[in-house]
């Protein structure tokens, strides 16, 4: 069973605001939305854009998009894919404030995906 404890390592990062783990369609499996409103709904939009990027990079012969880092004025958004060819094609993303470390978040997100994939079998 996947629950919010999957985000424990991620939530300890400086600047952490919230995170979502979803399947590739955007259906939320678990989220930590205490500090951000409408994060679950936002996840669906991010997933749609991430899937479109999967298609673009695949059509260019570059493989599927594994990571995405967006910088906004007041936040960093990091998204990671567990593998588009994996039986459990999962996406995870985190929102950090502008001082949060995107590289550390990427490492923590990869751990979230590994745990989730193992949990789902």
Secondary structure, 3 states (H helix, E strand, C coil): CCCHHHHHHHHCCCCEEEEEEEECCCCEEEEECCCCCCHHHHHHHHHHHHHHHHHHHHHCCCCCCCEEEEECCCEEEEEEECCCCCCCCEEEEEEEECCCCHHHHHHHHHHHHHHHHHHHC
